[in-house]
Amino acid sequence: MRPEMERVLFKSKYYTAYQPEKGRCFFVEIQGRIIRMSFCQLLAFRQKVSAINLDAHFYSDLNHSGTEILVLCNREHIFILDTKEVIDLKVFIHGIFEKSSASTLVSA
């Protein structure tokens, strides 16, 4: 069930980010789960996604399983992502911050 938001901030193939009309939080939909994040948590999420070594997914001796484990919000959420989902996640997180102006993210 989606929270009462509902301004789609950015959408990719696998993920969607929403920002409510009122309030200073964000909602990110990942694998069918909706996660509420503060701006600081969204920044931490961006840092985690940026730290994922995508090259390792294409070299079997660096990442032989082809998966990535992502833990969010003080270990409240855990996700296992395949290479396609990791690529899309990088595009998604980049899109949230690039397509939206800083004033849009901070205000509301």
TAZIGI-V240416 format. One record per run of one state. SS is the DSSP state (a for helix, b for strand, c for the rest). FROM is the first residue (numbers start at 1). TO is the last residue. If there is no record, write none. Layout:
SS:FROM:TO  SS:FROM:TO
//
This chain:
c:1:5  b:6:11  c:12:15  b:16:20  c:21:24  b:25:30  c:31:32  b:33:38  a:39:51  c:52:53  a:54:58  c:59:66  b:67:72  c:73:76  b:77:82  a:83:99  c:100:101  a:102:106  c:107:108
//
